[in-house]
Amino acid sequence: EEEEEEEEEEEEAEEEGEAEEEEASKENVEGNKVNSKKNIKTKSRSTRRRKETDNDAKDRVGGSDDLDSHKDREKEEKNDGALTANQRSSVSELFQKKAPERVMDASRKLPVTFLIVDDENFPLYSPCEEASWWPHRSKIEDENKKPGVKAMIVRTETRGPKSAMYTTYVIHVKTAFHVRGVSRRFSDFSVVDRKLRAKYPNAPELSRSHRILGTLSPSFVQERRQHLQEYLDKVLADHQLAHSDTMRHFMALTGIPDIGHSKEPKARDPFVEKAWNLSAVNVASLLQQLLQCRSAKDAPREARLLNKIGLLMCEMDNQSEGMIYLQKAVASARLASDRRALLACLSNNACAHFRFGGHAPGIELLEEAVEIAQRLGDVSLEASCLRKIALVHASHGDMLTALRFISEAAELCIAEEDQSGAASARFTAGVMKYEMGDTVGGVEALEQSLLLRCEVKDKLGIAEVLNRLGLALIDIGYHLQALDYFERALSLCQEMGDSWGEAATLRLLGYVHLAQVDGDRTISLDLFRKSLSLSRKNSDQLGQATCREGIADVLMDMDDAKGAIEHYSQAMTIREKATGGHKDPQTVTRHIQLLRSKLSRAKAQVLENDMGDEMHGQRSDDGGGGGDFLWRNDGGVSGSENETDAAFGSSDIIDSTPLKESSNMEFLQQQLASAMTNGAVALTKFWS
């Protein structure tokens, strides 16, 4: 409206100038030549300025020929861009304002896991944090890839003069790196539909209405908005359609290089690791080949075979034989001239020591590997060895020494302009600092890692950092900002085909929506169910248990205690099976105790609801008025003495004693007191 008013004022000024010009020319043509030239220049400048604005709007939006619509779109994009920049403030700045109070504990242990990657047919141990997404890189599949673009119609607006009003649909287009708002009319959707179906016959069809009158009514606009949103979801679900030139112009993504193009071939991600396929290794064949190595000339081949057999034995939990073969591999590598092979054998032998509790010998082997890397002049290998030493110290509760080694590794990578290595080192340092209680320093290191990974376009690494920063934001209560980070991580996981990261992010989104007081519980339920489906596909047992527990929490919040009991029971069964093979069985045991307390609360809630319904029915039959059944003491509870066990199964938390000669009040007080006592004990054990 302000732009229209400015245009009308300019037109009125131009008309007045022209009228004055004509009158002046009639009176004195020669005396008013200068004024007429000034007016002509003013007119030409204003006209040229409007044309440039309209042309810029056409080039930017590229959808409709309506000039007013283009101006509105340009204004909308500017406003939404500014809003997004304000929302995405630095996480470290938020932590400096409101950092959680934590006691610095440098003796806290960091759980570490060991992944075996196939490096040019020479398998290597690659240690990482237990919660790291680095193992996901070996599980990426092209069939799981989805377009990393999302579009949501957030609102509708009625624009234009009263004589020709029209409806625009404001769309928020989100990618992992960009968020922008665009405004589109229904005619723009029609143009996109015509172009897509002309080029791609299998493209979804846009539903149209032949209605002429009442197109501005709220009910019609809302119905059309829903149909347009469904159409966008169908189009963006197809990778080829989502990245076509037509959709890129429609969503104003033409100038963004981070979004893939439909014509570009799918190149291999350089950051994807190739895991060593243990099932494809034939031990008998390796032993047969080992017997053929009899001379010193066969030392390199012998070291390679011994290394493979040793790693395979270690993964099969045959510790003694595995360590023997790895030590033989080191001895054979010393006879060969290949120093890189010796470095790899030393590193694998050290990691095997760490896995089975040998801290001191592993450190000595890695220090020798660092010296060899320095002689070779390979900074990346040296930094990798230093990172392994740091993780070993962190896993044994020496965080300060670990930070010293990981900082040295990061400085080496930065000096050699190895941004990928520096990003990994910064990320590990951030996790260590945050775990030991230095939350501000940890978040700053994570943001540095995020910047480095954005420079090298390591999308899966970016998703991992965004996930960590989202968890940090939850710690200080910024749930809306955490939602933004999780959604960006989800887009990257879907784009890369990381089903494990997608399942984990969906679970976190479900918990964030559940934590909001006025949140939609159906959204949380849908997110947990999607994550559960992916966890089943990935055969992730602990992921399934977490999803079951999340679904049960949502159902309890929705007053569906019976449905929650089923999911709590399944989650507890899965975790009980995983106790034996888990690296930290105490953590699993504490979680099982927490699940038992939740299960007892759900059972008590069902029992209270059932007794309330029964007593309410008795009062209705007696002719009494409504009210809480707790106030009645004039009757016992009918049923067998094992009624509770029949309803819920045997449990050691809710005591099912004979109910004869007990009033309703006494029975309920006894049951609730038993449940609360056992639940409090379980919670105390869990938090201790």
LOMAR-512137 format. One record per residue (C-alpha): x, y, z; residue in one letter; residue number from 1. Coordinates in Angstrom, 2 decimals. Example, Ala and Ser with C-alpha at 12.3 -4.5 7.8 and 13.67 -1.06 7.14 Angstrom:
<recs>
12.30  -4.50  7.80  a  1
13.67  -1.06  7.14  s  2
</recs>
This chain:
<recs>
0.00  0.00  0.00  e  1
2.86  2.39  0.79  e  2
4.44  1.68  -2.59  e  3
1.10  2.26  -4.36  e  4
0.65  5.57  -2.51  e  5
4.17  6.62  -3.47  e  6
3.49  5.76  -7.11  e  7
0.22  7.74  -7.09  e  8
2.00  10.74  -5.57  e  9
4.71  10.52  -8.22  e  10
2.11  10.32  -10.99  e  11
0.22  13.32  -9.57  e  12
3.47  15.25  -9.33  a  13
4.28  14.39  -12.91  e  14
0.84  15.45  -14.13  e  15
1.10  18.75  -12.23  e  16
4.55  19.29  -13.67  g  17
3.29  18.66  -17.18  e  18
0.35  21.05  -16.69  a  19
2.60  23.77  -15.35  e  20
4.94  23.13  -18.20  e  21
2.21  23.62  -20.81  e  22
0.96  26.83  -19.19  e  23
4.47  28.21  -18.90  a  24
5.24  27.37  -22.51  s  25
2.16  29.25  -23.64  k  26
3.08  32.39  -21.69  e  27
6.79  32.46  -22.25  n  28
8.38  29.58  -24.15  v  29
11.88  30.95  -24.12  e  30
11.92  31.96  -20.44  g  31
10.86  28.54  -19.13  n  32
13.18  26.25  -21.11  k  33
15.30  25.47  -18.03  v  34
12.30  24.50  -15.88  n  35
10.88  22.28  -18.58  s  36
14.23  20.46  -18.91  k  37
14.33  19.85  -15.14  k  38
10.79  18.46  -15.15  n  39
11.59  16.21  -18.07  i  40
14.70  14.90  -16.28  k  41
12.71  14.26  -13.09  t  42
10.09  12.40  -15.06  k  43
12.64  10.29  -16.91  s  44
14.49  9.44  -13.67  r  45
11.33  8.33  -11.83  s  46
10.14  6.33  -14.83  t  47
13.54  4.69  -15.25  r  48
13.68  3.88  -11.52  r  49
10.29  2.15  -11.67  r  50
11.31  0.16  -14.73  k  51
14.52  -1.02  -13.07  e  52
12.59  -2.08  -9.96  t  53
10.09  -4.01  -12.05  d  54
12.83  -5.66  -14.11  n  55
14.70  -6.70  -10.95  d  56
11.52  -8.19  -9.57  a  57
10.95  -10.10  -12.82  k  58
14.48  -11.46  -12.85  d  59
14.34  -12.46  -9.19  r  60
10.90  -14.09  -9.12  v  61
10.37  -15.18  -12.70  g  62
6.81  -16.44  -12.45  g  63
4.09  -13.88  -13.34  s  64
3.81  -10.76  -15.45  d  65
1.85  -8.77  -12.89  d  66
4.06  -5.85  -11.81  l  67
2.22  -5.31  -8.54  d  68
2.64  -8.97  -7.69  s  69
6.38  -8.78  -8.37  h  70
6.78  -5.76  -6.10  k  71
4.88  -7.50  -3.33  d  72
7.06  -10.56  -3.73  r  73
10.26  -8.52  -3.55  e  74
9.07  -6.84  -0.37  k  75
8.08  -10.19  1.14  e  76
11.48  -11.73  0.37  e  77
13.29  -8.84  2.05  k  78
11.16  -9.01  5.17  n  79
11.42  -12.79  5.54  d  80
15.16  -12.71  4.94  g  81
15.63  -10.18  7.74  a  82
13.42  -12.24  10.06  l  83
15.46  -15.36  9.39  t  84
18.75  -13.59  10.07  a  85
17.48  -12.41  13.44  n  86
16.24  -15.86  14.41  q  87
19.54  -17.54  13.58  r  88
21.75  -15.71  15.99  s  89
24.97  -17.29  17.16  s  90
24.53  -20.10  19.67  v  91
27.68  -19.02  21.51  s  92
26.14  -15.56  22.03  e  93
23.05  -17.16  23.56  l  94
25.25  -19.28  25.85  f  95
27.19  -16.25  27.02  q  96
23.88  -14.70  28.08  k  97
22.32  -17.82  29.56  k  98
24.79  -20.66  30.09  a  99
23.67  -23.67  32.15  p  100
25.32  -23.92  35.54  e  101
27.63  -26.94  35.50  r  102
30.54  -27.98  37.65  v  103
33.79  -28.41  35.73  m  104
34.74  -32.09  35.84  d  105
37.94  -32.87  33.91  a  106
37.82  -36.50  35.05  s  107
34.60  -37.26  33.21  r  108
34.97  -40.13  30.73  k  109
33.98  -39.77  27.08  l  110
32.56  -43.01  25.57  p  111
34.50  -43.98  22.44  v  112
33.67  -46.51  19.74  t  113
35.89  -48.05  17.05  f  114
34.87  -48.16  13.39  l  115
36.83  -50.18  10.81  i  116
37.14  -48.44  7.44  v  117
38.60  -49.92  4.27  d  118
41.46  -47.65  3.22  d  119
42.74  -48.95  -0.16  e  120
42.13  -52.56  0.85  n  121
44.05  -51.91  4.09  f  122
41.46  -51.90  6.93  p  123
42.06  -49.35  9.67  l  124
40.58  -48.68  13.09  y  125
38.96  -45.24  13.17  s  126
37.97  -44.30  16.75  p  127
35.28  -41.67  17.34  c  128
32.88  -40.53  20.03  e  129
30.14  -43.05  20.75  e  130
27.45  -40.53  19.80  a  131
29.30  -39.44  16.65  s  132
27.68  -39.64  13.23  w  133
30.93  -40.74  11.60  w  134
29.73  -44.40  11.33  p  135
26.75  -43.12  9.30  h  136
29.06  -42.30  6.40  r  137
29.52  -45.97  5.60  s  138
25.75  -46.63  5.61  k  139
24.61  -43.99  3.11  i  140
22.47  -45.37  0.27  e  141
21.41  -43.55  -2.88  d  142
17.91  -45.03  -2.72  e  143
17.30  -43.19  0.59  n  144
18.12  -39.77  -0.87  k  145
15.33  -37.19  -0.92  k  146
15.17  -33.57  -2.11  p  147
16.52  -31.26  0.57  g  148
13.95  -28.53  -0.15  v  149
10.80  -27.88  1.86  k  150
8.02  -25.40  1.09  a  151
5.24  -24.46  3.48  m  152
2.35  -22.08  2.76  i  153
2.31  -20.12  6.00  v  154
-0.45  -17.61  5.28  r  155
-2.63  -15.99  2.61  t  156
-3.06  -12.29  1.82  e  157
-5.58  -10.32  -0.21  t  158
-3.95  -7.64  -2.34  r  159
-4.63  -5.27  -5.20  g  160
-7.13  -2.42  -5.64  p  161
-10.73  -2.91  -4.65  k  162
-11.80  -3.23  -8.27  s  163
-9.42  -6.16  -8.96  a  164
-8.47  -7.89  -5.71  m  165
-6.59  -11.19  -5.70  y  166
-5.17  -13.70  -3.21  t  167
-1.47  -14.38  -2.75  t  168
0.00  -17.36  -0.94  y  169
3.08  -16.64  1.16  v  170
5.45  -19.62  1.00  i  171
8.46  -20.24  3.25  h  172
11.08  -22.15  1.26  v  173
13.65  -23.87  3.47  k  174
16.87  -25.64  2.58  t  175
19.73  -26.63  4.82  a  176
21.53  -23.33  4.18  f  177
18.82  -20.86  3.15  h  178
15.36  -19.78  4.25  v  179
13.36  -17.30  2.22  r  180
9.78  -16.19  1.75  g  181
8.08  -15.87  -1.63  v  182
4.56  -14.82  -2.58  s  183
2.74  -16.60  -5.40  r  184
-0.69  -16.32  -6.97  r  185
-2.74  -19.25  -8.17  f  186
-1.90  -18.30  -11.74  s  187
1.78  -18.87  -10.90  d  188
0.96  -22.38  -9.71  f  189
-0.94  -22.98  -12.96  s  190
2.08  -21.91  -15.02  v  191
4.35  -24.25  -13.06  v  192
1.88  -27.12  -13.45  d  193
1.66  -26.58  -17.23  r  194
5.44  -26.43  -17.69  k  195
6.16  -29.46  -15.48  l  196
3.54  -31.67  -17.12  r  197
4.74  -30.64  -20.57  a  198
8.30  -31.73  -19.75  k  199
7.54  -34.54  -17.28  y  200
4.32  -36.43  -18.18  p  201
4.27  -38.25  -14.83  n  202
4.25  -35.01  -12.82  a  203
1.32  -34.61  -10.39  p  204
-1.64  -32.61  -11.61  e  205
-2.79  -29.39  -9.96  l  206
-6.43  -29.49  -8.90  s  207
-8.40  -26.56  -10.31  r  208
-11.76  -25.07  -9.48  s  209
-14.09  -23.63  -12.11  h  210
-15.67  -21.33  -9.57  r  211
-15.90  -17.70  -10.71  i  212
-17.73  -15.95  -7.88  l  213
-16.71  -16.06  -4.24  g  214
-13.05  -16.82  -4.86  t  215
-12.06  -14.41  -2.07  l  216
-14.22  -16.06  0.59  s  217
-12.21  -17.41  3.57  p  218
-13.54  -20.95  3.15  s  219
-12.59  -21.11  -0.53  f  220
-9.15  -19.59  0.09  v  221
-8.47  -22.05  2.91  q  222
-9.55  -25.01  0.79  e  223
-7.38  -23.88  -2.12  r  224
-4.45  -23.32  0.22  r  225
-4.71  -26.92  1.42  q  226
-4.81  -28.23  -2.16  h  227
-1.80  -26.12  -3.13  l  228
0.17  -27.39  -0.13  q  229
-0.59  -30.98  -1.13  e  230
0.53  -30.20  -4.67  y  231
3.83  -28.73  -3.42  l  232
4.46  -31.75  -1.20  d  233
3.96  -34.13  -4.14  k  234
6.23  -32.14  -6.44  v  235
9.01  -31.72  -3.87  l  236
8.90  -35.42  -3.03  a  237
10.29  -36.16  -6.51  d  238
14.02  -35.42  -6.80  h  239
13.85  -34.64  -10.53  q  240
10.88  -32.29  -10.23  l  241
12.16  -30.56  -7.09  a  242
15.48  -29.63  -8.73  h  243
14.08  -28.70  -12.14  s  244
14.59  -25.19  -13.54  d  245
10.86  -24.51  -13.34  t  246
10.66  -25.20  -9.61  m  247
13.92  -23.37  -8.92  r  248
12.49  -20.23  -10.55  h  249
9.17  -20.72  -8.77  f  250
10.83  -20.95  -5.32  m  251
13.41  -18.21  -6.11  a  252
16.36  -20.61  -5.77  l  253
18.04  -19.85  -9.09  t  254
21.08  -18.09  -7.60  g  255
21.85  -20.63  -4.87  i  256
24.79  -22.91  -5.73  p  257
24.25  -25.26  -2.78  d  258
21.07  -26.71  -4.28  i  259
21.68  -29.55  -6.69  g  260
20.56  -29.37  -10.32  h  261
18.41  -32.00  -12.00  s  262
20.81  -32.20  -14.97  k  263
23.92  -32.65  -12.84  e  264
25.20  -36.23  -12.46  p  265
25.17  -37.69  -8.97  k  266
28.82  -37.45  -7.94  a  267
30.24  -39.50  -5.10  r  268
30.54  -37.64  -1.84  d  269
34.27  -37.40  -1.00  p  270
33.47  -37.53  2.72  f  271
31.66  -40.86  2.57  v  272
33.66  -43.62  4.23  e  273
33.71  -47.20  2.99  k  274
33.24  -49.61  5.85  a  275
35.14  -52.88  5.88  w  276
32.68  -55.65  5.07  n  277
33.51  -58.34  7.62  l  278
30.95  -60.77  6.26  s  279
32.75  -60.86  2.90  a  280
36.11  -61.83  4.46  v  281
37.08  -65.51  4.28  n  282
39.42  -66.37  7.14  v  283
40.41  -69.72  5.64  a  284
41.43  -68.03  2.40  s  285
43.51  -65.44  4.27  l  286
45.31  -68.17  6.25  l  287
46.00  -70.09  3.02  q  288
47.49  -66.97  1.42  q  289
49.57  -66.38  4.56  l  290
51.23  -69.77  4.21  l  291
52.52  -68.75  0.78  q  292
54.55  -65.85  2.27  c  293
57.95  -67.46  3.01  r  294
60.64  -64.92  2.11  s  295
61.50  -61.35  3.11  a  296
60.21  -60.15  -0.24  k  297
56.74  -61.14  0.84  d  298
56.90  -59.00  4.02  a  299
54.51  -56.24  2.76  p  300
51.92  -58.78  1.66  r  301
52.39  -60.76  4.88  e  302
51.85  -57.60  6.99  a  303
48.65  -56.83  5.09  r  304
47.28  -60.35  5.57  l  305
48.24  -60.50  9.25  l  306
46.58  -57.11  9.82  n  307
43.31  -58.31  8.27  k  308
43.29  -61.56  10.24  i  309
44.05  -59.72  13.48  g  310
41.24  -57.21  13.03  l  311
38.82  -59.96  12.11  l  312
39.72  -61.92  15.24  m  313
39.27  -58.83  17.41  c  314
35.82  -58.18  15.94  e  315
34.90  -61.80  16.66  m  316
35.80  -61.16  20.35  d  317
38.83  -63.45  20.08  n  318
41.11  -61.06  21.92  q  319
44.22  -63.18  22.45  s  320
44.60  -64.46  18.87  e  321
43.69  -61.06  17.42  g  322
46.40  -59.28  19.40  m  323
48.97  -61.92  18.38  i  324
48.24  -61.48  14.69  y  325
48.36  -57.67  14.96  l  326
51.74  -57.82  16.72  q  327
53.03  -60.12  13.97  k  328
51.74  -57.60  11.40  a  329
53.83  -54.87  13.06  v  330
56.92  -57.11  13.01  a  331
56.44  -57.92  9.30  s  332
55.86  -54.25  8.45  a  333
59.16  -53.32  10.10  r  334
60.95  -55.62  7.60  l  335
59.34  -53.87  4.64  a  336
60.28  -50.48  3.24  s  337
56.70  -49.17  3.27  d  338
56.60  -46.85  6.30  r  339
52.93  -46.04  5.75  r  340
52.03  -49.69  6.16  a  341
54.04  -49.78  9.40  l  342
52.19  -46.69  10.63  l  343
48.81  -48.32  9.86  a  344
49.80  -51.55  11.65  c  345
51.00  -49.60  14.70  l  346
47.76  -47.63  14.80  s  347
45.58  -50.76  14.56  n  348
47.60  -52.51  17.27  n  349
47.24  -49.47  19.54  a  350
43.46  -49.27  18.98  c  351
43.14  -52.98  19.74  a  352
44.94  -52.38  23.04  h  353
42.51  -49.55  23.83  f  354
39.51  -51.71  23.05  r  355
40.61  -54.38  25.50  f  356
41.87  -52.07  28.25  g  357
45.57  -51.65  27.45  g  358
46.01  -47.91  27.89  h  359
49.78  -47.49  28.34  a  360
50.97  -49.82  25.52  p  361
48.50  -48.22  23.12  g  362
49.82  -44.73  23.87  i  363
53.40  -45.87  23.23  e  364
52.46  -47.38  19.86  l  365
50.63  -44.23  18.77  l  366
53.55  -42.02  19.80  e  367
55.80  -44.13  17.57  e  368
53.25  -43.72  14.77  a  369
53.37  -39.92  15.25  v  370
57.18  -39.98  14.86  e  371
56.90  -41.98  11.63  i  372
54.30  -39.52  10.27  a  373
56.65  -36.63  11.09  q  374
59.51  -38.32  9.19  r  375
57.21  -38.86  6.22  l  376
56.10  -35.23  6.37  g  377
52.45  -36.24  6.22  d  378
50.58  -33.77  8.41  v  379
47.19  -35.42  7.94  s  380
48.50  -38.76  9.26  l  381
50.17  -37.01  12.19  e  382
46.97  -35.15  13.05  a  383
44.99  -38.40  12.79  s  384
47.33  -40.11  15.28  c  385
47.14  -37.15  17.66  l  386
43.34  -37.27  17.48  r  387
43.39  -40.96  18.39  k  388
45.65  -40.23  21.38  i  389
43.25  -37.49  22.49  a  390
40.23  -39.82  22.30  l  391
42.06  -42.47  24.32  v  392
42.88  -39.99  27.10  h  393
39.28  -38.72  27.05  a  394
37.89  -42.26  27.31  s  395
40.01  -42.80  30.45  h  396
38.90  -39.56  32.16  g  397
41.90  -37.33  31.40  d  398
40.10  -34.50  29.58  m  399
42.80  -31.85  30.00  l  400
45.47  -34.01  28.32  t  401
42.97  -34.96  25.62  a  402
42.23  -31.30  24.88  l  403
45.94  -30.57  24.59  r  404
46.43  -33.29  21.94  f  405
43.27  -32.45  19.99  i  406
44.19  -28.75  19.92  s  407
47.61  -29.66  18.55  e  408
45.95  -31.77  15.84  a  409
43.65  -28.87  14.89  a  410
46.57  -26.43  14.65  e  411
48.47  -28.82  12.36  l  412
45.47  -29.16  10.03  c  413
44.92  -25.39  9.92  i  414
48.61  -24.78  9.16  a  415
48.43  -27.19  6.21  e  416
45.01  -25.81  5.12  e  417
43.37  -29.17  5.73  d  418
39.93  -27.79  6.50  q  419
38.24  -31.18  6.72  s  420
40.73  -32.42  9.32  g  421
40.54  -29.15  11.23  a  422
36.72  -29.39  11.28  a  423
36.86  -32.91  12.74  s  424
39.39  -31.84  15.38  a  425
37.34  -28.77  16.34  r  426
34.21  -30.89  16.61  f  427
35.93  -33.40  18.90  t  428
37.32  -30.56  21.03  a  429
33.84  -29.02  21.29  g  430
32.32  -32.31  22.46  v  431
35.07  -32.76  25.06  m  432
34.71  -29.23  26.43  k  433
30.93  -29.49  26.64  y  434
31.07  -32.87  28.39  e  435
33.54  -31.64  31.01  m  436
31.36  -28.61  31.82  g  437
32.87  -25.82  29.69  d  438
29.64  -25.23  27.77  t  439
30.55  -21.84  26.30  v  440
33.93  -23.06  25.04  g  441
32.35  -26.24  23.69  g  442
29.71  -24.35  21.72  v  443
32.31  -21.96  20.30  e  444
34.41  -24.92  19.08  a  445
31.32  -26.54  17.54  l  446
30.47  -23.34  15.67  e  447
34.05  -23.15  14.35  q  448
33.68  -26.73  13.13  s  449
30.39  -25.76  11.47  l  450
32.02  -22.91  9.55  l  451
34.85  -25.16  8.35  l  452
32.48  -27.90  7.24  r  453
30.36  -25.36  5.38  c  454
33.46  -24.23  3.49  e  455
34.28  -27.76  2.35  v  456
30.55  -28.58  1.89  k  457
30.62  -31.64  4.11  d  458
26.84  -31.91  4.35  k  459
26.69  -34.89  6.67  l  460
29.24  -33.26  8.96  g  461
27.17  -30.08  8.94  i  462
24.09  -32.07  9.93  a  463
25.99  -33.61  12.83  e  464
27.12  -30.20  14.16  v  465
23.61  -28.74  13.74  l  466
22.27  -31.67  15.74  n  467
24.75  -31.03  18.57  r  468
24.02  -27.31  18.62  l  469
20.30  -28.05  18.76  g  470
20.83  -30.21  21.84  l  471
22.87  -27.39  23.40  a  472
20.03  -24.93  22.74  l  473
17.61  -27.28  24.50  i  474
19.89  -27.19  27.56  d  475
19.32  -23.43  27.92  i  476
15.61  -23.52  27.02  g  477
15.68  -22.15  23.45  y  478
13.35  -24.76  21.98  h  479
12.26  -22.77  18.91  l  480
15.86  -22.15  17.84  q  481
16.59  -25.83  18.47  a  482
13.70  -26.76  16.15  l  483
15.29  -24.68  13.40  d  484
18.65  -26.44  13.80  y  485
17.05  -29.89  13.89  f  486
14.98  -29.18  10.78  e  487
18.07  -28.06  8.89  r  488
19.89  -31.21  9.98  a  489
16.90  -33.29  8.86  l  490
16.95  -31.71  5.40  s  491
20.63  -32.54  5.00  l  492
20.16  -36.13  6.19  c  493
17.33  -36.65  3.72  q  494
19.33  -35.07  0.91  e  495
22.37  -37.27  1.64  m  496
20.38  -40.47  2.19  g  497
21.48  -40.89  5.83  d  498
18.57  -42.88  7.25  s  499
20.31  -43.26  10.66  w  500
20.75  -39.52  11.07  g  501
17.22  -38.92  9.81  e  502
15.78  -41.30  12.42  a  503
17.81  -39.67  15.22  a  504
16.76  -36.16  14.19  t  505
13.09  -37.15  13.94  l  506
13.28  -38.47  17.51  r  507
14.76  -35.20  18.75  l  508
12.10  -33.19  16.92  l  509
9.43  -35.35  18.55  g  510
10.84  -34.67  22.03  y  511
11.10  -30.92  21.37  v  512
7.47  -30.73  20.27  h  513
6.48  -32.79  23.31  l  514
8.38  -30.44  25.65  a  515
6.37  -27.43  24.51  q  516
3.41  -26.67  26.75  v  517
1.12  -25.65  23.90  d  518
2.64  -28.05  21.36  g  519
0.61  -30.33  19.11  d  520
0.92  -33.85  20.50  r  521
-0.16  -35.40  17.21  t  522
2.95  -33.91  15.57  i  523
5.17  -35.54  18.21  s  524
3.38  -38.86  17.75  l  525
3.82  -38.72  13.97  d  526
7.54  -37.88  14.29  l  527
8.20  -40.76  16.69  f  528
6.35  -43.18  14.42  r  529
8.39  -42.09  11.39  k  530
11.58  -42.52  13.39  s  531
10.42  -45.96  14.56  l  532
9.84  -47.03  10.95  s  533
13.37  -45.96  9.96  l  534
14.88  -47.61  13.04  s  535
13.23  -50.88  12.10  r  536
14.62  -50.58  8.59  k  537
18.10  -49.92  9.99  n  538
17.79  -52.76  12.55  s  539
18.59  -50.23  15.28  d  540
17.33  -51.87  18.46  q  541
18.16  -49.02  20.85  l  542
16.61  -46.55  18.41  g  543
13.41  -48.59  18.42  q  544
13.40  -48.63  22.23  a  545
13.81  -44.84  22.35  t  546
10.97  -44.37  19.86  c  547
8.71  -46.70  21.84  r  548
9.43  -44.77  25.00  e  549
8.77  -41.45  23.23  g  550
5.45  -42.70  21.86  i  551
4.47  -43.86  25.34  a  552
5.38  -40.45  26.82  d  553
3.15  -38.74  24.25  v  554
0.27  -41.14  24.92  l  555
0.56  -40.52  28.65  m  556
0.37  -36.79  27.97  d  557
-2.75  -37.46  25.88  m  558
-4.31  -39.46  28.77  d  559
-4.00  -42.79  26.93  d  560
-2.34  -44.80  29.68  a  561
-3.33  -48.19  28.25  k  562
-1.57  -47.51  24.96  g  563
1.45  -46.17  26.86  a  564
1.73  -49.41  28.89  i  565
2.17  -51.44  25.70  e  566
4.95  -49.22  24.34  h  567
6.72  -48.93  27.72  y  568
6.74  -52.73  27.99  s  569
8.17  -53.18  24.50  q  570
10.85  -50.54  25.13  a  571
11.85  -52.23  28.38  m  572
12.02  -55.65  26.69  t  573
14.34  -54.32  23.97  i  574
16.63  -52.63  26.47  r  575
16.80  -55.72  28.68  e  576
17.96  -57.77  25.68  k  577
20.60  -55.15  24.84  a  578
22.05  -55.06  28.37  t  579
24.51  -57.90  27.81  g  580
26.05  -56.63  24.57  g  581
26.16  -52.95  25.47  h  582
29.50  -51.35  26.28  k  583
28.05  -49.59  29.32  d  584
25.52  -51.99  30.89  p  585
25.11  -49.76  33.94  q  586
23.60  -47.00  31.78  t  587
21.15  -49.49  30.26  v  588
20.24  -50.78  33.73  t  589
19.51  -47.26  34.98  r  590
17.35  -46.61  31.93  h  591
15.44  -49.84  32.56  i  592
14.76  -48.70  36.12  q  593
13.42  -45.42  34.80  l  594
11.17  -47.31  32.35  l  595
9.85  -49.41  35.22  r  596
8.91  -46.31  37.16  s  597
7.13  -44.90  34.09  k  598
5.35  -48.21  33.57  l  599
4.18  -48.29  37.18  s  600
2.81  -44.77  36.85  r  601
0.92  -45.74  33.70  a  602
-0.55  -48.83  35.37  k  603
-1.63  -46.80  38.40  a  604
-3.29  -44.30  36.08  q  605
-5.24  -47.05  34.29  v  606
-6.27  -48.60  37.59  l  607
-7.48  -45.27  38.90  e  608
-9.44  -44.57  35.72  n  609
-11.06  -48.01  35.71  d  610
-12.07  -47.79  39.37  m  611
-13.38  -44.29  38.82  g  612
-15.57  -45.46  35.96  d  613
-16.81  -48.42  38.00  e  614
-17.69  -46.36  41.06  m  615
-19.30  -43.70  38.91  h  616
-21.52  -46.41  37.42  g  617
-22.43  -47.69  40.89  q  618
-23.44  -44.19  42.00  r  619
-25.59  -43.81  38.93  s  620
-27.33  -47.13  39.68  d  621
-27.93  -46.09  43.31  d  622
-29.47  -42.84  42.18  g  623
-26.68  -40.78  43.69  g  624
-25.20  -37.78  42.03  g  625
-21.84  -37.61  40.32  g  626
-18.58  -36.95  42.04  g  627
-15.18  -38.36  42.79  d  628
-15.20  -42.02  43.80  f  629
-12.48  -41.37  46.38  l  630
-15.07  -39.92  48.75  w  631
-17.00  -43.18  48.97  r  632
-16.13  -45.70  51.72  n  633
-19.27  -47.79  51.76  d  634
-18.30  -50.74  49.62  g  635
-15.54  -53.10  48.59  g  636
-14.16  -53.76  45.16  v  637
-15.66  -56.79  43.50  s  638
-13.45  -59.22  41.61  g  639
-10.83  -61.84  42.21  s  640
-7.77  -61.25  44.31  e  641
-5.55  -61.40  41.20  n  642
-7.56  -58.83  39.30  e  643
-4.56  -56.50  38.91  t  644
-2.35  -59.28  37.55  d  645
-5.04  -60.31  35.13  a  646
-5.29  -56.78  33.79  a  647
-1.60  -55.84  33.62  f  648
0.42  -59.01  34.14  g  649
2.70  -59.82  37.01  s  650
4.68  -56.86  38.29  s  651
6.98  -56.21  41.20  d  652
6.04  -52.54  41.37  i  653
2.27  -52.64  41.86  i  654
1.40  -55.08  44.62  d  655
-1.67  -57.16  43.80  s  656
-2.82  -58.35  47.25  t  657
-6.22  -59.83  48.15  p  658
-8.81  -57.08  48.16  l  659
-11.32  -58.65  50.51  k  660
-12.51  -56.63  53.52  e  661
-10.86  -53.43  52.25  s  662
-12.56  -50.22  51.38  s  663
-12.07  -48.38  48.10  n  664
-10.12  -45.62  49.79  m  665
-7.76  -47.99  51.59  e  666
-7.19  -50.11  48.48  f  667
-6.39  -47.16  46.26  l  668
-4.12  -45.56  48.85  q  669
-2.23  -48.83  49.22  q  670
-1.78  -49.26  45.47  q  671
-0.70  -45.68  44.83  l  672
1.69  -45.66  47.79  a  673
3.32  -48.88  46.55  s  674
3.67  -47.51  43.02  a  675
5.08  -44.18  44.21  m  676
7.55  -45.85  46.57  t  677
8.91  -48.21  43.94  n  678
8.98  -45.43  41.35  g  679
10.89  -43.13  43.70  a  680
13.44  -45.86  44.40  v  681
13.90  -46.45  40.68  a  682
14.36  -42.76  39.98  l  683
16.86  -42.42  42.81  t  684
18.91  -45.31  41.41  k  685
18.73  -43.84  37.91  f  686
19.96  -40.38  38.83  w  687
22.63  -41.69  41.19  s  688
</recs>
